[in-house]
Amino acid sequence: MPKTLIEPFRIKSVEPIRMTTRAERERLLVAARLNVFQLRAEDVLIDWLTDSGTGAMSSRQWGAIMEGDESYAGARSFYRLQAVVQDITGMKHFVPTHQGRAAEKVLFTAVCRKGELVPNNSHFDTTRANLEYLGVEALDLVIPEGLQPALLHPFKGNIDLERAEAVLQVEGHRIPFGMITVTNNTGGGQPVSMANIRAYAQLLRQHGKPLIMDVCRFAENAMFIKLREPGYENTPVREIAQEMFSYADGCTMSAKKDGMVNMGGFIALRHDTWVDGVRNGLIMAEGFPTYGGLAGRDLEAMAVGLEEGLQEDYLRYRLRTAEYLGERLEAAGVGFVKPTGGHAVYIDARTVLPDMPVAHYPAWALCNALYLEGGIRGVEIGSVMFGKRLADGSETYHRMELVRLAFPRRMYTQSHFDYAAEVIAELRHKAAGIRGVRIVRQPPFLRHFTCECEWV
Ligand SMILES: *Cc1c(COP(=O)(O)O)cnc(C)c1O
């Protein structure tokens, strides 16, 4: 067998991307106040800002879109998608939503009360925000290995079972349910093992608590289990996914990830207990329970996408993509979070810019340099995103300076990755010329989206 793992698709429709000159990019970045969030997408050559809702749909999905039944109630498209979700999750109740955070909001509002506490491996930011908005404490309990960027471990997304048990014993009365996020978004999609999910579910059951899974990347997680967990080498990925779901009592999904669509999400529930509350909340916020904020055609595309996202050739290529870029970075002496996860690579900016003071935001600087050098857009996960300016004008900084490159599904080919690897390797040699920034204007919250900067 040849060793090259090819993209398991051919191209039927193309979207041109625009090369710009270095001089143009200098001008565009300054006009964007040195903040890549403020660039126009058409001025970006390779857009790795996020993998969320940015992927390419298949010809079968576009075909299914024409089949969308736009009836307000009881549309055929709802029943088609419900059958797919029920088969994969094994859960009785399916409630569509327009995206993942809507699923979270509707479920948590129906189930959680102020003063409660929800343990998770790591809460995604919208999950945390939706819980905290309701006055619920969101507790992260990922294993210690999951917090060490250079440490190799096959399942860095695992939850720390000992700490989870201690929390259940002491705080059990405050816990409405336990959560686990597959894959764990933190660190670029680190997987959770089947053994960990099973043991966590059992622990929760001993304490009489249900398990809710955040399943945005359940298919990528299932493929990691097949590749890394002894005993699953020969199990079809679909069956691995079904076993993962078998331990959960409910789940929230952003179909913009492994649902392979540009917009969509859902809640699935095994039992009847919460369904009425969830459906009532849905009608208030999203729409009638058979469309949940989506068009019938969106439901069709999701039904096809959920099946395609579980194809093993696709998943093998998908996980290999991040791994391949990791190998190229390793060869170039650029550090990154290891091992690479499912949907992204996190560059450790400190390995490119070891001498830049943190006050000049090295990861932000590297992010800008990636755009200037190669027209590539990533996102800073460092002291602009997580640092804070205090009342006295001083700042707190993040403990890591990372640049995340997140990969849209089925969109970029190997030569795009080769190009990016070359650009990043080149930046390591040009590090002395990479300029840091100072923030001249910023909002009180989530400053990375809109802050304005100047070169130092
Ligand atoms: C994207 C994401 C969400 C939220 O989904 P949206 O569709 O962006 O609202 C929740 N959890 C995880 C792990 C995610 O990656």
PDBQT file of the ligand as one rigid body, heavy atoms in Angstrom, charges set to zero:
ROOT
HETATM    1  C1  LIG A 501     -18.491  24.988  18.948  1.00  0.00    +0.000 C 
HETATM    2  C2  LIG A 501     -18.705  24.359  20.254  1.00  0.00    +0.000 A 
HETATM    3  C3  LIG A 501     -19.832  24.639  21.026  1.00  0.00    +0.000 A 
HETATM    4  C4  LIG A 501     -20.856  25.699  20.637  1.00  0.00    +0.000 C 
HETATM    5  O1  LIG A 501     -21.393  25.480  19.379  1.00  0.00    +0.000 OA
HETATM    6  P1  LIG A 501     -21.833  26.695  18.407  1.00  0.00    +0.000 P 
HETATM    7  O2  LIG A 501     -22.427  25.974  17.254  1.00  0.00    +0.000 OA
HETATM    8  O3  LIG A 501     -20.605  27.452  18.062  1.00  0.00    +0.000 OA
HETATM    9  O4  LIG A 501     -22.820  27.523  19.131  1.00  0.00    +0.000 OA
HETATM   10  C5  LIG A 501     -19.989  23.960  22.221  1.00  0.00    +0.000 A 
HETATM   11  N1  LIG A 501     -19.079  23.067  22.646  1.00  0.00    +0.000 NA
HETATM   12  C6  LIG A 501     -17.961  22.792  21.934  1.00  0.00    +0.000 A 
HETATM   13  C7  LIG A 501     -16.992  21.782  22.440  1.00  0.00    +0.000 C 
HETATM   14  C8  LIG A 501     -17.741  23.415  20.719  1.00  0.00    +0.000 A 
HETATM   15  O5  LIG A 501     -16.636  23.144  20.030  1.00  0.00    +0.000 OA
ENDROOT
TORSDOF 0
